[in-house]
Amino acid sequence: MTAATTAVDGLATEVHPPPGDGPFPAVLIRTPYDRTRHRAEARGWARRGFAAVLQDVRGRFGSPGEWRPYRDETADGAATVRWIRRQPWSDGRVLAAGASYAAHCALVLALDAPADARPDAVLAAVPALGAAETAREPSGVERLLSRAGWWAAHGDRPDSDEHALDKALLADPDLLAHLPLTGLPERLGRRLPSWAGLWRHHDRSRLLTRAARAGTPLLAVGGHHDHFTEDTVALWRAWGGPSARLLLGPWGHGLLAAPGPDARPAHRVRLGDLYVRWARAALAGDLTPGRHGALALGSTGLWLPADTGGEPRPQPTRLLSGARFTADPGRPVRSDDLTVPTDRDADRCLLVTAPLARPLDAVGPVSVSLRGAARTPRADWFARLVALTPEGTAEALAVGAARRSAPAGEDDGFTVGLGPLARRLAAGTRLRLEIAGHHFPAHARNPHTGDDPVTADRLVPSRREIAPGSVRLVLHVLTARPVPTDPAEEILR
């Protein structure tokens, strides 16, 4: 058999079968990023005995229709699974696989499709769980830069321009600072009607709630430096299927193609081989029940069992400056710059730990609790943790946000979650904690007027006060030598 192109429910579809007569298990990859870019991946699956089915989602590349992100994937995917199971080369077993938006396609197929159209296993890498999950942090704070980049590249068009936002920013470096943010399409110079609708999605819990009722095996793959790390881990923890596996490396959204500064040679996993071995075991029912997996300990060559976690340990800090500061959305703290300006009034509160007396293995969630007051009724509070190494470099380790509404000037106590960390910090490292009102352009600026940050057309500064003695930075720290594991052993057992 040779690769063939067809239409399934009108959608452009390719089948890459293995040698021989079959029947074979199938791998279904539904993507908005051009199915032809996955042909090498499809050939890899085919060489290992799987019929790889590639499909452009509705309205993208070879598939006709209207492109409506996150709206049509369940029905279109279900039609495709039913079609696969009717083919003479199919043995009826289907693995739904994909990365980012394609992982969303696989997940909703497993969780929302009728029983006869559900896949038998799901492989979800750096999963974009849904519109609300990609648009907002758990606190509700808007993820501006990543969403603007994705919508500029892919939104409301049949093809993609991966560098659309970069080109627009070259022409207008202040592009994302213009108000209101709903006016971005006009500044990009093209129609983008779905942009405004994106921000009407607020419910981040729907898919995770449904995941508890899943009935298939799951392999979730992510990176410590991916903006969907927390969602990937939450999916693994919530999954109710017969088995759930997690692989979390020191990578960004591109996985091994985007290693972080803490990646080491031992973290280079042959993902294709691991995916195939897991798929065979999952479809054969050979995986032990329950949740297992492996996570990389950054800055070492170690992999640890995914359920490894340290004990909560407060890290004493001392105030450097900014117990009183001004969060000015006209001059926001930037997400792309770790330099702290010294030529103007404080724009953030700065605290620092003493140098670490010995290496510290931080494995688990990071949090900051504090008491503070904002002179505006609505305020965002960002906490950014930065490692200051003995060599004199600075690296952002974790960032979190809390959105608070309180009477202006009223003392408010709260905790900011900064997400998970899995990192060995060298002796002599100091931790700098920054508490600010903005983290732009990664996140939209709170205008401090009470208006929606996406539709606001006016910004006002917010005077902030923090009680330095109330600030409590907590890391989860391993208190014994870490127990290493092999990621393949954890994924396949």
Secondary structure, DSSP 8 states (H G I E B T S, - for coil): ---EEEEETTEEEEEE--SSS--EEEEEEEESS-GGGGHHHHHHHHHTT-EEEEEE-TTSTT--S---TTTSHHHHHHHHHHHHHHSTTEEEEEEEEEETHHHHHHHHHHHHS-GGG--SEEEEES----HHHHHB-TTS-BBHHHHHHHHHHHTTSSS--TTHHHHHHHH-TTGGGSS-GGGHHHHHTS--THHHHHTT-----HHHHHHTT--S-EEEEEETTSTTHHHHHHHHHH--SSEEEEEEESEETTEEEEE-TT--GGG---HHHHHHHHHHHHHHT-S-SEEEEEEEEBTTTEEEETT---EEEEE--EEEE-SEEEE-TTS--BTT------SSS-SSEEEE----SS-EEEEEEEEEEEEEEESSSEEEEEEEEEEE-TTS-EEEEEEEEEEEE--TT--EEEEEEEEEEEEEE-TT-EEEEEEES--BTTB----SSSS-TTT------EEEEE-GGG-EEEEEE--S------HHHHHH-
